[in-house]
Amino acid sequence: MAHSVIDTPTLGEADNRYGPTAARLVSTEPIRLGTVTVDCHAHIFVPEAAKYIAPHYDPAARPFVKYSSPQTRAINLKQDADRTLALLDPRDRVRVLDAQGIDIQIVSPAPPQCYYDVPKEHGRTVSRIVNEGVATFVATHPERFAGLGTIPLQDPAAAVSELEFVVGTLGFRGVEILTNVNGTELSSAEFDPVWAKASEIGAVVMLHPLGFTEARRFEDYYFTNVIGNPLDTTVALHHLIFGGVLERHPGLKILAVHGGGFLPAYSGRIDHAWGARADARGSLPEPPSSYLAKMYFDTTVFEEQEELKKTRADSLHSLGGRLVKGQTL
């Protein structure tokens, strides 16, 4: 199914609705801004990587799949089939960009293609296959696409090397990483060389969740995504801030998708805890919200624009945080 079909308002009766919903309006009029419009949150799929890695891991063991109801799993499989062309065909993607008035799209691997749950030797290989696949997609229309790669974070030394490759050789803007590494927090000391290298070379690091690690209560109603995805981002941001990653590496460019999860909506709570309790202070010399304000956030939150301005946008602007346009497939 072409993406240009997915986005029409005519497919509203299926189990997975691709048209308008209670929180997603489909515009029938082209919207043209007076500036260059960049879509920072969009994915592609690299079949060669999936074929290579298939014998080496069990996707059903991933929390996003493990903690999903049978109905959710069935709808996910149907959705994957429906959007195959949209994830593979750059010509179809350009037609969508033209229809939506988007000048440039930053494409990153579909999150399941961040293969942290495979053996290290395969992680290095499959990451390179994914990155070369993204580069091939970008090269079809380099004036319309820019790339973010993936790095094998289960092997931090290899991750540093691959980060240098995707930025220095492939010319990507940075990388997409998941919000934890097989349950290990991104603030763990083993990943500090990765953060140091990202800061050194000016790489953008996009944080993207893939379900929540402890999601036994999220099996029903697609909560594994509805709650689990933004919750895992929320936890990751707390650890990055309180763990001192942004204090040690102030030059980091972190983009937290889906509006940064739940944290931006109640950032006063982290400042209160930091100021009130020794066990919540850590080694931070400044209030936690000052580090949150250094991050970037997309607007993929499915809120009415006016309501977004009143809540998420205003709170982020008051912190000094940056909102950027985001739209997912």
C-alpha positions as CSV (number, residue, x, y, z in Angstrom):
1,M,0.0,0.0,0.0
2,A,1.5,3.3,-1.0
3,H,2.0,6.0,1.6
4,S,0.1,8.3,-0.6
5,V,-2.9,6.0,-0.1
6,I,-2.3,5.5,3.6
7,D,-2.6,9.3,4.1
8,T,-6.0,9.6,2.4
9,P,-9.1,10.0,4.5
10,T,-10.9,7.1,2.8
11,L,-9.6,4.1,4.8
12,G,-11.5,4.6,8.1
13,E,-13.2,1.2,8.7
14,A,-10.3,-1.2,9.1
15,D,-9.0,-2.4,12.5
16,N,-6.0,-0.1,11.9
17,R,-7.3,3.3,10.6
18,Y,-4.9,5.1,8.3
19,G,-7.1,8.2,7.8
20,P,-8.4,10.7,10.3
21,T,-8.8,9.8,14.0
22,A,-10.0,11.6,17.0
23,A,-6.5,13.1,17.4
24,R,-5.3,13.0,13.8
25,L,-6.6,15.4,11.2
26,V,-5.8,14.7,7.5
27,S,-5.5,18.0,5.7
28,T,-7.0,18.2,2.2
29,E,-5.3,21.5,1.5
30,P,-1.5,21.8,0.9
31,I,0.2,23.7,3.7
32,R,3.1,25.8,2.7
33,L,5.2,27.6,5.3
34,G,7.4,30.5,4.5
35,T,10.6,28.7,5.6
36,V,12.3,25.5,4.7
37,T,10.3,22.7,6.3
38,V,12.2,19.8,7.7
39,D,10.5,16.6,8.9
40,C,12.8,15.3,11.6
41,H,11.1,12.0,12.5
42,A,10.5,9.5,9.7
43,H,11.6,5.9,9.3
44,I,12.7,3.5,6.6
45,F,13.2,-0.3,6.6
46,V,16.3,-2.1,5.2
47,P,15.3,-5.6,4.1
48,E,18.9,-6.8,3.6
49,A,19.5,-6.2,7.3
50,A,16.4,-8.1,8.4
51,K,17.3,-11.0,6.2
52,Y,20.9,-11.2,7.6
53,I,19.9,-11.0,11.2
54,A,16.8,-13.3,11.2
55,P,18.7,-16.4,12.4
56,H,20.4,-14.6,15.2
57,Y,17.6,-13.2,17.4
58,D,14.0,-13.7,18.6
59,P,11.9,-10.6,17.9
60,A,9.1,-12.1,20.0
61,A,11.3,-11.7,23.1
62,R,11.4,-7.9,22.7
63,P,9.2,-6.1,25.3
64,F,7.2,-4.3,22.6
65,V,6.1,-7.7,21.2
66,K,6.2,-9.7,24.4
67,Y,3.9,-7.4,26.2
68,S,1.3,-7.1,23.4
69,S,-2.1,-8.8,23.3
70,P,-2.8,-11.2,20.4
71,Q,-5.1,-8.6,18.9
72,T,-2.3,-6.0,19.0
73,R,0.2,-8.4,17.4
74,A,-2.2,-9.2,14.6
75,I,-2.9,-5.5,13.8
76,N,0.9,-4.8,14.0
77,L,1.5,-7.5,11.4
78,K,-1.2,-6.1,9.1
79,Q,0.2,-2.6,9.5
80,D,3.7,-3.8,8.7
81,A,2.4,-5.4,5.5
82,D,0.3,-2.3,4.6
83,R,3.2,0.1,4.9
84,T,5.9,-1.9,3.2
85,L,6.0,0.3,0.1
86,A,6.0,3.4,2.3
87,L,9.1,2.2,4.1
88,L,11.0,1.1,1.1
89,D,10.2,3.3,-1.9
90,P,11.9,6.7,-2.0
91,R,9.8,7.8,-5.0
92,D,6.6,7.2,-3.1
93,R,8.2,9.1,-0.1
94,V,9.0,12.1,-2.3
95,R,5.4,12.2,-3.6
96,V,4.3,12.4,0.1
97,L,6.8,15.2,0.8
98,D,5.5,17.2,-2.1
99,A,1.9,16.6,-1.1
100,Q,2.6,17.7,2.5
101,G,4.8,20.7,1.6
102,I,7.9,19.2,3.3
103,D,11.2,20.3,1.8
104,I,13.6,17.9,3.6
105,Q,13.0,14.7,5.5
106,I,15.5,13.2,8.0
107,V,15.1,9.4,7.7
108,S,16.2,6.9,10.3
109,P,16.0,3.2,10.6
110,A,12.7,1.7,11.8
111,P,13.4,1.3,15.6
112,P,13.3,-2.5,15.5
113,Q,16.3,-2.3,13.2
114,C,18.4,-1.1,16.1
115,Y,19.5,-4.6,16.9
116,Y,20.9,-4.3,20.4
117,D,19.6,-7.8,21.3
118,V,21.9,-9.8,19.0
119,P,25.4,-11.0,19.7
120,K,28.1,-8.4,19.4
121,E,29.7,-9.7,16.3
122,H,26.4,-9.7,14.5
123,G,25.5,-6.3,15.9
124,R,28.5,-4.7,14.2
125,T,27.7,-6.3,10.9
126,V,24.0,-5.7,10.9
127,S,24.4,-2.0,11.9
128,R,26.7,-1.5,8.9
129,I,24.1,-3.1,6.6
130,V,21.4,-0.9,8.0
131,N,23.5,2.3,7.7
132,E,24.4,1.5,4.1
133,G,20.8,0.9,3.4
134,V,19.8,4.3,4.8
135,A,22.6,5.8,2.7
136,T,21.3,4.2,-0.5
137,F,17.8,5.6,0.3
138,V,19.2,9.1,0.9
139,A,21.3,9.0,-2.2
140,T,18.2,8.6,-4.5
141,H,17.2,12.2,-3.6
142,P,20.0,13.9,-1.6
143,E,18.3,17.2,-2.0
144,R,15.2,15.9,-0.2
145,F,16.6,13.4,2.3
146,A,19.2,13.4,5.1
147,G,20.1,10.3,7.2
148,L,20.4,9.2,10.7
149,G,22.1,5.9,11.3
150,T,22.3,3.2,14.0
151,I,25.1,2.0,16.2
152,P,25.6,-1.3,18.0
153,L,25.4,-0.1,21.6
154,Q,25.7,-3.6,23.0
155,D,29.4,-3.1,22.0
156,P,30.3,0.5,23.0
157,A,33.7,0.5,21.3
158,A,32.2,-0.7,18.0
159,A,29.4,1.9,18.5
160,V,32.0,4.7,18.7
161,S,33.6,3.4,15.5
162,E,30.3,3.1,13.7
163,L,29.3,6.6,14.8
164,E,32.5,8.0,13.2
165,F,31.7,6.1,10.1
166,V,28.1,7.2,9.6
167,V,29.0,10.9,10.2
168,G,32.5,11.0,8.7
169,T,32.1,8.6,5.7
170,L,28.3,8.5,5.0
171,G,27.7,12.1,5.8
172,F,24.8,11.5,8.1
173,R,23.7,14.1,10.6
174,G,23.9,11.6,13.5
175,V,22.3,8.5,14.8
176,E,19.1,7.1,16.2
177,I,19.4,5.1,19.4
178,L,16.9,3.3,21.6
179,T,16.0,4.5,25.1
180,N,17.7,1.6,26.8
181,V,20.2,-1.1,25.8
182,N,18.6,-4.4,26.7
183,G,17.5,-2.8,30.0
184,T,20.7,-0.9,30.7
185,E,20.3,2.8,31.1
186,L,21.9,5.1,28.6
187,S,23.6,6.9,31.5
188,S,25.6,3.8,32.4
189,A,29.4,4.5,32.4
190,E,30.0,2.0,29.6
191,F,28.3,4.4,27.2
192,D,30.2,7.5,28.2
193,P,32.7,7.1,25.3
194,V,29.8,7.1,22.9
195,W,28.4,10.3,24.4
196,A,31.9,11.9,24.3
197,K,32.3,11.0,20.6
198,A,28.9,12.3,19.7
199,S,29.6,15.6,21.4
200,E,33.1,15.9,19.9
201,I,31.9,15.4,16.3
202,G,28.6,17.3,16.7
203,A,26.4,14.4,15.9
204,V,22.6,14.6,16.6
205,V,21.4,11.7,18.8
206,M,17.7,10.9,18.3
207,L,16.2,9.0,21.2
208,H,13.5,6.6,20.1
209,P,11.7,4.1,22.3
210,L,10.8,0.5,21.4
211,G,8.3,-0.4,24.1
212,F,8.8,-0.4,27.9
213,T,11.1,-2.9,29.6
214,E,8.7,-3.7,32.5
215,A,5.3,-3.6,30.6
216,R,3.4,-6.5,32.1
217,R,0.5,-4.1,32.8
218,F,0.5,-2.7,29.2
219,E,-0.7,-5.7,27.2
220,D,-4.2,-4.5,26.6
221,Y,-5.4,-1.6,24.5
222,Y,-2.1,-1.1,22.7
223,F,-0.7,0.4,25.9
224,T,2.7,-1.1,25.1
225,N,2.9,1.8,22.6
226,V,0.4,4.3,23.9
227,I,1.9,4.4,27.4
228,G,5.0,2.3,27.1
229,N,6.8,4.2,24.3
230,P,6.6,7.7,25.9
231,L,7.2,6.2,29.3
232,D,10.5,4.6,28.3
233,T,11.6,7.9,26.8
234,T,10.6,9.6,30.0
235,V,12.7,7.2,32.1
236,A,15.7,7.6,29.7
237,L,15.6,11.4,29.9
238,H,15.5,11.2,33.7
239,H,18.6,9.0,33.8
240,L,20.5,11.1,31.2
241,I,19.8,14.2,33.3
242,F,20.3,12.9,36.8
243,G,23.1,10.6,35.7
244,G,25.1,13.7,34.7
245,V,25.5,12.9,31.0
246,L,24.5,16.4,29.9
247,E,26.6,17.9,32.6
248,R,29.7,16.0,31.5
249,H,29.0,16.6,27.8
250,P,27.3,20.0,27.4
251,G,27.7,20.0,23.7
252,L,25.4,17.0,23.1
253,K,22.5,17.5,20.6
254,I,19.7,15.2,21.8
255,L,16.4,15.0,20.1
256,A,13.7,13.2,22.1
257,V,10.9,12.1,19.9
258,H,7.1,12.0,20.7
259,G,7.4,15.3,22.5
260,G,10.0,14.0,24.9
261,G,7.6,11.6,26.6
262,F,5.9,12.8,29.7
263,L,8.7,14.7,31.4
264,P,8.3,18.1,29.7
265,A,4.7,18.3,31.0
266,Y,5.8,18.1,34.7
267,S,9.4,19.3,34.7
268,G,8.8,21.2,38.0
269,R,8.7,17.9,39.8
270,I,12.3,17.0,39.0
271,D,13.5,20.4,40.2
272,H,11.5,20.1,43.4
273,A,13.0,16.7,44.2
274,W,16.5,17.9,43.3
275,G,16.1,20.8,45.7
276,A,14.4,19.0,48.5
277,R,16.2,15.6,48.9
278,A,19.8,14.5,49.0
279,D,19.0,11.2,47.3
280,A,17.5,13.1,44.3
281,R,20.3,15.6,43.9
282,G,23.1,13.3,42.6
283,S,26.1,15.4,41.5
284,L,24.1,17.9,39.5
285,P,25.3,21.5,40.1
286,E,22.2,23.0,38.4
287,P,18.5,22.2,38.5
288,P,17.5,19.2,36.3
289,S,15.2,21.3,34.2
290,S,18.2,23.3,33.0
291,Y,19.5,20.2,31.2
292,L,16.1,19.4,29.9
293,A,16.1,22.8,28.3
294,K,19.2,21.9,26.2
295,M,17.4,19.1,24.4
296,Y,15.2,19.1,21.3
297,F,11.7,17.7,21.0
298,D,9.5,16.9,18.1
299,T,5.8,17.6,17.9
300,T,4.5,14.0,17.3
301,V,2.1,14.0,20.2
302,F,-1.3,14.1,18.4
303,E,-2.6,17.1,20.2
304,E,-4.6,19.9,18.6
305,Q,-2.2,22.6,17.6
306,E,-3.8,25.3,19.8
307,E,-3.7,22.9,22.8
308,L,-0.1,22.1,22.1
309,K,0.7,25.7,22.1
310,K,-1.0,26.1,25.5
311,T,0.7,23.1,27.1
312,R,3.7,21.4,25.7
313,A,5.1,24.2,23.6
314,D,4.7,27.0,26.2
315,S,6.3,24.9,28.9
316,L,9.2,24.0,26.7
317,H,9.7,27.6,25.5
318,S,9.7,28.8,29.1
319,L,12.5,26.3,29.8
320,G,14.4,27.3,26.7
321,G,13.8,23.9,25.0
322,R,13.5,23.6,21.3
323,L,10.5,22.1,19.4
324,V,11.0,20.8,16.0
325,K,8.5,19.4,13.5
326,G,8.0,15.7,13.7
327,Q,5.9,13.3,11.7
328,T,6.1,9.5,11.7
329,L,4.9,7.0,9.2
